[in-house]
Amino acid sequence: MSDNEEGPRERLKAAVWYIVGEICESQKADLNVVITPQLIASLTELVYTQAESLGRDLEMFAK
């Protein structure tokens, strides 16, 4: 794999970052809050970690 290619995890995390950012931007006017890149990064980590945990739980439950 070359330096320019990203692995599936990095691409998935980038997609989660994008969606989290879109959701934050769509809700900021209604909630009257300021959206910072740090907030988006924190929420992205939270969502990604929870998705990984859910995936592991589902795999264990399926066995």
Number of C-alpha atoms within 10 A of each C-alpha: 6 5 5 6 9 11 9 9 10 11 12 13 15 13 13 19 19 14 14 19 20 12 11 19 15 11 13 12 10 8 9 8 11 10 13 11 9 9 14 21 15 14 17 21 15 11 16 17 12 12 12 11 12 12 12 12 11 11 10 9 8 7 5
